[in-house]
Amino acid sequence: MYADNGAVRDIYERYSNWLNKLPDGALERRNAEAELLFRRLGITFAVYGETDNAERLIPFDIVPRIFGAAEWQRLELGLKQRVRALNAFLHDIYHDQEIIKAGVMSAHQIQDNAQYRPEMLGVDLPNQVYAHIAGIDLVRVAENDFYVLEDNLRTPSGVSYMLENRKTMMRLFPELFAKHTVEPVEHYPQMLLNTLREAAPSNVAYPVIVVMTPGSYNSAYFEHAYLASQMGVELVEGQDMFVHQQKVYMHTTDGPQQIHVIYRRVDDDFIDPRVFRPDSTLGVPGLMDAYCSGNVALANGVGTGVADDKSTYLFVPEMIRFYLGETPLLSNVPTWRLSEPEDLSYVLAHLPELVVKEVQGSGGYGMLIGPTSSQAEIDAYKQRILAEPAKFIAQPTLALSSCPTLVESGVAPRHVDLRPFVLSGKEVRLVPGGLTRVALNEGSLVVNSSQGGGTKDTWVLEN
């Protein structure tokens, strides 16, 4: 909210004036109302590995994060560029593999990736789009200086929180929205629906679309049900569908109905027990056959995980240059690849200063944050690295930007990141805003809800 010289930043000026006029306890009372609203709506998530299987209320901070229009426009251009390049990369590795022939990436780097799917070789997808929905995690480390932390292209989650955060803020603070011209995000479900329609087989005029969920025990089940409801489409599980003559159908009270597009929130390994894991009870036998025959579309496409692997992340700037012939507008965080002997040697010597991640990790699990770890934790993690160095990358501990956040002591700075949701169909589009995640513990850099983080509404001002 404040610049280094102590002055209120221009985009926060009206908010700061409003905040300073509030009577004591007003924010805390509104915060209690917000928590009650979230409980009534059932906006919860589960944490894998917890023995009690309890559903938790996701922490919501009622102080918004605010962007100016010009700053957002720069981010939007960079995000669209990045996702276009990632989709070009995915099409290439399953077709001509020009990036390998040009020596930009090695065949080993791609084909030995656990998320690479040889079954997708030569399969043509509508609009050559694999990642229809991408969640790109951004961090600001200086004034107007954003880095991409990671690309989430398999089953990115969190957009339901973005939408409900905005609804809650508009209900609790109508006077704030009267003072600020905030760009809307409420049209995201319609934008998503349009994107899914554009993914349908070309010979289908009125595609039947469903959201495929692993079931009510999944940590993001609230979001699956929420998005299906908002789009006005059916929420289905694998057992609700079957394949006949390379076409996918769902059981209905009126008999079988053909499905043309599946927005699936089930990982590759579980979607078809005939092709991937034979023990999966979440998928549909024969689904891959129907998919590869072009009779049904899957969003996101099978095999997208290669592009959100943290070792592939290193090459995205080169992808932008290679496929688009453009200079990257958003930078990567400087990264060491531990499969390289020089990088490994440096990282092992500097573990107390660095953040180390599993290349296929997610949710904040499996990380080492050197500056906040004990010597015993560092020593144990070092043994994991030495056992399989190629499974890890390392990055510097960034001085993440902070935003004003309501905590027990009042409004105080807490570290944040940002996940905008980028949709790819016949064009690349996104709503002005995203999910701001906040590390609620003082000094913490871990924003994941499963690790004690919360969320806040993200405002993009029209001017």
Stockholm file with secondary structure:
# STOCKHOLM 1.0

chainA/1-463         MYADNGAVRDIYERYSNWLNKLPDGALERRNAEAELLFRRLGITFAVYGETDNAERLIPFDIVPRIFGAAEWQRLELGLKQRVRALNAFLHDIYHDQEIIKAGVMSAHQIQDNAQYRPEMLGVDLPNQVYAHIAGIDLVRVAENDFYVLEDNLRTPSGVSYMLENRKTMMRLFPELFAKHTVEPVEHYPQMLLNTLREAAPSNVAYPVIVVMTPGSYNSAYFEHAYLASQMGVELVEGQDMFVHQQKVYMHTTDGPQQIHVIYRRVDDDFIDPRVFRPDSTLGVPGLMDAYCSGNVALANGVGTGVADDKSTYLFVPEMIRFYLGETPLLSNVPTWRLSEPEDLSYVLAHLPELVVKEVQGSGGYGMLIGPTSSQAEIDAYKQRILAEPAKFIAQPTLALSSCPTLVESGVAPRHVDLRPFVLSGKEVRLVPGGLTRVALNEGSLVVNSSQGGGTKDTWVLEN
#=GR chainA/1-463 SS CBCTTSCBCGGGHHHHHHHHTSCTTHHHHHHHHHHHHHHHHTCEEECTTCTTCCEEECCEEEEEEEECHHHHHHHHHHHHHHHHHHHHHHHHHTTTCHHHHTTSSCHHHHHTSTTCCGGGTTCCCGGGCSCSEEEEEEEEEETTEEEEEEEECSSCCCHHHHHHHHHHHHHHCHHHHHHSCBCCCTTHHHHHHHHHHHTSCTTCSSCCEEEECSCTTSTTHHHHHHHHHHHTCEEECGGGEEEETTEEEECCTTSCEEECEEEECSCHHHHCTTTSCTTCSSSCTTHHHHHHTTSSEEESCTTTHHHHSTTTGGGHHHHIIIIICCCCSSEECCCEETTSHHHHHHHHHSGGGEEEEETTCCTTTTCEEGGGSCHHHHHHHHHHHHHCGGGEEEEECCCCCEEEEEETTEEEEEEEEEECEEEESSSEEECSCCEEEEECSTTCCCCCGGGTEEEEEEEEBCC
#=GC SS_cons         CBCTTSCBCGGGHHHHHHHHTSCTTHHHHHHHHHHHHHHHHTCEEECTTCTTCCEEECCEEEEEEEECHHHHHHHHHHHHHHHHHHHHHHHHHTTTCHHHHTTSSCHHHHHTSTTCCGGGTTCCCGGGCSCSEEEEEEEEEETTEEEEEEEECSSCCCHHHHHHHHHHHHHHCHHHHHHSCBCCCTTHHHHHHHHHHHTSCTTCSSCCEEEECSCTTSTTHHHHHHHHHHHTCEEECGGGEEEETTEEEECCTTSCEEECEEEECSCHHHHCTTTSCTTCSSSCTTHHHHHHTTSSEEESCTTTHHHHSTTTGGGHHHHIIIIICCCCSSEECCCEETTSHHHHHHHHHSGGGEEEEETTCCTTTTCEEGGGSCHHHHHHHHHHHHHCGGGEEEEECCCCCEEEEEETTEEEEEEEEEECEEEESSSEEECSCCEEEEECSTTCCCCCGGGTEEEEEEEEBCC
//
